Amino acid sequence: MHLRMEEDEARSLLAVVTSYVVDNSGVSQDAKGRVRQWRTDHAEGTVKMAALADGMNEVIGAYIEAKTDRQVRRRGRYERTRSKK
């Protein structure tokens, strides 16, 4: 399975998570301000947002690959064919 988040999709996920932190976490006003600033620094079209989207894709891809490998090994019917990186 291959999953690739585009930058705007990663930005949408970022908005949901940071909004939840700001609204529901009970952190100080200073911490909320820092989260808001971090979100502003990662605005759509910035280099930081592009790097974040790439990082998210890398981590999600590694997670999916690891989970798939565990499921295949658990069933015991197949051997891993990909070489480790």
Backbone as CSV, one residue per row, in Angstrom:
resi,resn,N_x,N_y,N_z,CA_x,CA_y,CA_z,C_x,C_y,C_z
1,MET,0.845,-1.175,0.000,0.000,0.000,0.000,0.888,1.234,0.000
2,HIS,0.513,2.197,-0.801,1.277,3.437,-0.893,0.361,4.600,-0.540
3,LEU,0.799,5.412,0.387,0.028,6.577,0.803,0.920,7.797,0.686
4,ARG,0.411,8.827,0.063,1.179,10.064,-0.088,0.267,11.233,0.233
5,MET,0.582,11.948,1.299,-0.180,13.140,1.655,0.392,14.329,0.899
6,GLU,-0.476,15.062,0.279,-0.054,16.302,-0.366,0.124,17.357,0.718
7,GLU,0.785,18.429,0.377,1.067,19.478,1.357,-0.207,20.066,1.952
8,ASP,-1.242,20.268,1.141,-2.480,20.834,1.674,-3.190,19.861,2.610
9,GLU,-3.064,18.565,2.362,-3.654,17.572,3.258,-2.910,17.539,4.596
10,ALA,-1.593,17.619,4.532,-0.788,17.660,5.751,-1.106,18.928,6.539
11,ARG,-1.301,20.020,5.839,-1.653,21.290,6.493,-3.011,21.182,7.183
12,SER,-3.972,20.514,6.558,-5.288,20.320,7.170,-5.182,19.494,8.446
13,LEU,-4.393,18.441,8.406,-4.183,17.621,9.592,-3.502,18.440,10.684
14,LEU,-2.517,19.224,10.302,-1.833,20.108,11.235,-2.818,21.063,11.899
15,ALA,-3.728,21.627,11.131,-4.710,22.571,11.667,-5.621,21.902,12.684
16,VAL,-6.055,20.691,12.398,-6.939,19.972,13.325,-6.225,19.682,14.642
17,VAL,-5.012,19.162,14.552,-4.275,18.793,15.760,-3.933,20.020,16.592
18,THR,-3.414,21.058,15.965,-3.032,22.243,16.738,-4.253,22.960,17.306
19,SER,-5.357,22.961,16.590,-6.580,23.567,17.127,-7.049,22.829,18.368
20,TYR,-6.956,21.498,18.336,-7.343,20.707,19.497,-6.443,21.025,20.681
21,VAL,-5.143,21.129,20.435,-4.200,21.446,21.514,-4.519,22.808,22.115
22,VAL,-4.750,23.791,21.271,-5.016,25.143,21.754,-6.342,25.203,22.510
23,ASP,-7.369,24.522,22.007,-8.708,24.637,22.596,-8.966,23.719,23.782
24,ASN,-8.364,22.541,23.792,-8.778,21.528,24.769,-7.699,20.981,25.691
25,SER,-6.474,21.423,25.559,-5.402,20.769,26.313,-5.189,21.340,27.706
26,GLY,-5.644,22.534,27.966,-5.433,23.123,29.276,-4.023,23.644,29.498
27,VAL,-3.278,23.880,28.441,-1.926,24.420,28.585,-1.999,25.931,28.815
28,SER,-0.903,26.500,29.237,-0.856,27.930,29.543,-1.052,28.775,28.291
29,GLN,-1.339,30.037,28.502,-1.507,30.968,27.388,-0.202,31.111,26.601
30,ASP,0.926,31.057,27.319,2.220,31.128,26.640,2.404,29.933,25.703
31,ALA,2.055,28.746,26.191,2.175,27.537,25.361,1.233,27.612,24.164
32,LYS,0.018,28.106,24.380,-0.931,28.266,23.271,-0.379,29.225,22.224
33,GLY,0.256,30.292,22.690,0.864,31.253,21.766,1.985,30.628,20.955
34,ARG,2.760,29.772,21.611,3.848,29.084,20.902,3.315,28.108,19.857
35,VAL,2.216,27.415,20.184,1.603,26.500,19.216,1.082,27.292,18.023
36,ARG,0.430,28.418,18.299,-0.081,29.266,17.212,1.057,29.779,16.334
37,GLN,2.160,30.175,16.959,3.313,30.668,16.198,3.905,29.556,15.347
38,TRP,3.998,28.353,15.915,4.523,27.216,15.163,3.634,26.944,13.956
39,ARG,2.316,27.022,14.166,1.373,26.810,13.063,1.545,27.885,11.992
40,THR,1.767,29.126,12.398,1.995,30.218,11.448,3.296,29.996,10.671
41,ASP,4.325,29.528,11.371,5.614,29.255,10.715,5.489,28.153,9.662
42,HIS,4.500,27.285,9.824,4.293,26.170,8.895,3.089,26.446,7.989
43,ALA,2.974,27.666,7.536,1.864,28.053,6.655,1.995,27.354,5.305
44,GLU,0.884,27.277,4.618,0.856,26.634,3.302,1.833,27.328,2.355
45,GLY,2.629,26.526,1.659,3.575,27.056,0.693,4.948,27.381,1.246
46,THR,5.144,27.233,2.559,6.459,27.525,3.126,7.368,26.305,3.029
47,VAL,8.656,26.555,3.134,9.641,25.479,3.108,9.428,24.553,4.304
48,LYS,9.108,25.124,5.469,8.890,24.311,6.657,7.695,23.374,6.485
49,MET,6.643,23.852,5.838,5.474,23.003,5.622,5.792,21.890,4.645
50,ALA,6.545,22.179,3.613,6.943,21.148,2.651,7.788,20.083,3.339
51,ALA,8.712,20.511,4.199,9.552,19.560,4.929,8.720,18.727,5.900
52,LEU,7.744,19.353,6.553,6.870,18.623,7.462,6.045,17.583,6.708
53,ALA,5.496,17.946,5.572,4.709,17.009,4.764,5.576,15.836,4.316
54,ASP,6.801,16.107,3.903,7.717,15.033,3.502,8.024,14.114,4.685
55,GLY,8.260,14.708,5.836,8.518,13.920,7.036,7.333,13.062,7.439
56,MET,6.139,13.628,7.344,4.932,12.869,7.655,4.790,11.687,6.704
57,ASN,5.025,11.915,5.427,4.924,10.833,4.442,5.933,9.725,4.729
58,GLU,7.124,10.098,5.112,8.155,9.114,5.415,7.760,8.258,6.617
59,VAL,7.281,8.903,7.668,6.906,8.187,8.885,5.683,7.300,8.645
60,ILE,4.686,7.816,7.958,3.487,7.021,7.672,3.840,5.820,6.796
61,GLY,4.679,6.029,5.795,5.093,4.936,4.929,5.835,3.847,5.702
62,ALA,6.722,4.251,6.596,7.469,3.281,7.406,6.524,2.514,8.326
63,TYR,5.551,3.198,8.892,4.583,2.535,9.771,3.760,1.509,8.997
64,ILE,3.256,1.888,7.842,2.442,0.966,7.032,3.273,-0.246,6.620
65,GLU,4.506,-0.014,6.217,5.372,-1.120,5.800,5.648,-2.069,6.961
66,ALA,5.949,-1.520,8.134,6.225,-2.356,9.302,4.988,-3.155,9.715
67,LYS,3.843,-2.511,9.700,2.600,-3.191,10.081,2.276,-4.299,9.087
68,THR,2.454,-4.053,7.812,2.207,-5.069,6.789,3.150,-6.247,6.967
69,ASP,4.422,-5.961,7.222,5.397,-7.033,7.432,5.017,-7.883,8.637
70,ARG,4.569,-7.259,9.734,4.174,-8.020,10.921,2.985,-8.915,10.629
71,GLN,2.012,-8.403,9.884,0.831,-9.200,9.564,1.201,-10.386,8.688
72,VAL,2.082,-10.190,7.738,2.496,-11.280,6.852,3.253,-12.336,7.645
73,ARG,4.176,-11.921,8.502,4.944,-12.880,9.307,4.044,-13.626,10.282
74,ARG,3.032,-12.967,10.838,2.140,-13.578,11.810,1.360,-14.732,11.177
75,ARG,0.969,-14.569,9.943,0.219,-15.618,9.266,1.108,-16.810,8.902
76,GLY,2.409,-16.584,8.783,3.354,-17.657,8.560,3.312,-18.286,7.180
77,ARG,2.602,-17.685,6.266,2.488,-18.285,4.942,3.483,-17.713,3.949
78,TYR,4.027,-16.564,4.253,4.880,-15.883,3.284,6.194,-15.505,3.931
79,GLU,7.198,-15.346,3.115,8.471,-14.844,3.574,8.641,-13.420,3.097
80,ARG,9.374,-12.641,3.835,9.628,-11.252,3.469,10.529,-11.240,2.240
81,THR,10.115,-10.523,1.216,10.891,-10.490,-0.031,11.697,-9.230,-0.191
82,ARG,11.314,-8.154,0.491,12.065,-6.901,0.389,13.289,-6.966,1.278
83,SER,14.359,-6.387,0.824,15.557,-6.330,1.651,15.432,-5.140,2.589
84,LYS,16.028,-5.254,3.761,15.992,-4.150,4.726,16.861,-3.021,4.221
85,LYS,16.417,-1.812,4.499,17.160,-0.622,4.063,18.192,-0.240,5.074
